[in-house]
Amino acid sequence: MNSEQCRDEEKVQEPVGRVLSIHGSEARIGLFAGILHPTSNEDNTTATVGKFLGIRRGQLLLVGIINEVSMEVPLPAREDGYGAAASVDLIGEITNEDYSGDTHFHRGVTQYPEIGDPAAHIGTHELRTIYEVEGSVAIEVGHLKQDATIAARINVNEMMNKHFAIVGSTGVGKSSGVALILQRILLARSDLRIFLLDGHNEYGHSFGDSALVVNLANLKLPFWLFTFEELLEVIYAGRPGNDEEVEILAELIPLAKSLYFQSTKQLIARRTDPKRGYTIDTPVPYRLQDLFALIDERMGKLENRSSRMNYRRLMTRIETVSNDPRYAFMFANANVGGDTMADILRHLFRWQPDGKPMTIMQLAGFPSEVVDVVVSVLCRMAFDFGLWSDGASELLFVCEEAHRYVSADRSMGFQPARRALSRIAKEGRSHGIYLGLITQRPAEIDATIISQCSTLFAMRMGNERDQQLIEAAVSDTAANLLRLLPSLGTREVVAFGAGVALPTQFTFSRLAEHLIPSNEATSGERLQARLDDRLIDLVIERWRGAMTNKQSLKEAG
């Protein structure tokens, strides 16, 4: 044991108080009047909320976190020299099991303290023992609030394998914390792929050359990869579809898929009955011109004028959407064909990363009517890719603005997107698909979804409903730390769950200035122009171009 450890041991032996009472996992410590006004300037000499105290029981050192300090001391105790009392949550034990001098920390309490047992401050050596993260992969993300010399570490595998969530109000450093954690994960797990849904185009420059940035200009997500429900959401822009038109599409889309394979001579012997053909949601290519030809053929056989109007309206709806330049990422090659599904999966989910194991999907700039649909397609494809590959390539799926897609109000949002994210949360870990949820409004997230996240990083939150949801999600003896949430500083966080050794209050490390996430223009690139008349001309040019110049979007891809 070195000299520093010896000094810390001496501090542990200097009692600051004694146990007055025990109630379940909580002990009441009487604090000596002499320690209330310490002469030392050292931060660890004070007994205040969030600090650790150790209670000695033979070879055990019971570890607790102070959750309350009060001057309310019973008169007999005050006469014995106690000037204040502290409530302590008992969270674990430091033991010297083999008497070799090596100590180990264990969660939970095997021996409870007795009245009169001495309590003392926890020293640096004990803190290092407590926060020593077990496991082969640990990342450093900051430093402890209790002692800035001790690194805050996270067990990557435990955090990811059981999902995680990062919550906090706007402006508390949440995005920087997300970027820091993901950067560290990329360094620690070179075999892992990361897919980040970036709702505000903040992260494009935060990962340098390690990330592929995908946005409206370069995304290729052909319409035939969409399920029927997702395609209807695009065609009808969120409104309920006309029953007759929906029935027509449901009947003719499978026929259009069969026509494509017949015309390209790509019929493959399938185990299923060939007469059954493809289902409406089978992800195989088909051409819009084949679909239009089938609609036109059916329409020509009708004598009833009102029935023909349903077919005409349907064709008009599809043509309007497919010719809209904002939807070029779906319909750019609607009549060319080609089974590009394998290339799309390799590209989006980095099957062969080529130095870019991460994908940043920038969603700002997409038509608002279609953002939820795009998220639904990406979530579903990520899950199905893991399912049908038997987890061959582990993927961390990180969802910013999670409250938008899995709202607590089940009547809100796009239901296929909710179902897709729910499947990842509930079943994804079995198939190598892990989930990270990021939100500033945890009270608006479906409680069953956030409950699937076994590691929780909580930053400053002032909203009472948000705090209540987090308290409900945390089942830990140190949940009283959540009372600190309204007063946490910027970049400060309280972490609970499988990824950390025990409930931890720490401060995220500061990112380099050029890596800090920041809002970008909706085109995916920052507007580099001086604030003069030329800026107006440039804005108008880009505005009109986005609405009318379909060819420029095709070429950009």
GIGICOR-V956133 format. One record per run of one state. SS is the DSSP state (H for helix, E for strand, - for the rest). FROM is the first residue (numbers start at 1). TO is the last residue. If there is no record, write none. Layout:
ss:SS from:FROM to:TO
ss:SS from:FROM to:TO
This chain:
ss:- from:1 to:2
ss:H from:3 to:12
ss:- from:13 to:16
ss:E from:17 to:23
ss:- from:24 to:25
ss:E from:26 to:32
ss:H from:33 to:35
ss:- from:36 to:42
ss:H from:43 to:45
ss:- from:46 to:51
ss:E from:52 to:57
ss:- from:58 to:59
ss:E from:60 to:70
ss:- from:71 to:74
ss:H from:75 to:79
ss:- from:80 to:81
ss:E from:82 to:95
ss:- from:96 to:103
ss:E from:104 to:107
ss:- from:108 to:117
ss:E from:118 to:121
ss:- from:122 to:123
ss:H from:124 to:130
ss:- from:131 to:137
ss:E from:138 to:144
ss:- from:145 to:150
ss:E from:151 to:155
ss:H from:156 to:161
ss:- from:162 to:163
ss:E from:164 to:167
ss:- from:168 to:173
ss:H from:174 to:188
ss:- from:189 to:192
ss:E from:193 to:198
ss:- from:199 to:207
ss:H from:208 to:210
ss:E from:211 to:214
ss:- from:215 to:222
ss:H from:223 to:225
ss:- from:226 to:227
ss:H from:228 to:235
ss:- from:236 to:242
ss:H from:243 to:263
ss:- from:264 to:287
ss:H from:288 to:300
ss:- from:301 to:304
ss:H from:305 to:322
ss:- from:323 to:324
ss:H from:325 to:331
ss:- from:332 to:340
ss:H from:341 to:348
ss:- from:349 to:357
ss:E from:358 to:362
ss:- from:363 to:367
ss:H from:368 to:388
ss:- from:389 to:394
ss:E from:395 to:399
ss:- from:400 to:401
ss:H from:402 to:405
ss:- from:406 to:406
ss:E from:407 to:407
ss:- from:408 to:414
ss:H from:415 to:431
ss:- from:432 to:432
ss:E from:433 to:439
ss:- from:440 to:441
ss:H from:442 to:444
ss:E from:445 to:445
ss:- from:446 to:446
ss:H from:447 to:450
ss:- from:451 to:454
ss:E from:455 to:458
ss:- from:459 to:463
ss:H from:464 to:473
ss:- from:474 to:478
ss:H from:479 to:487
ss:- from:488 to:491
ss:E from:492 to:497
ss:- from:498 to:503
ss:E from:504 to:508
ss:- from:509 to:512
ss:H from:513 to:515
ss:- from:516 to:532
ss:H from:533 to:548
ss:- from:549 to:549
ss:H from:550 to:556
ss:- from:557 to:557
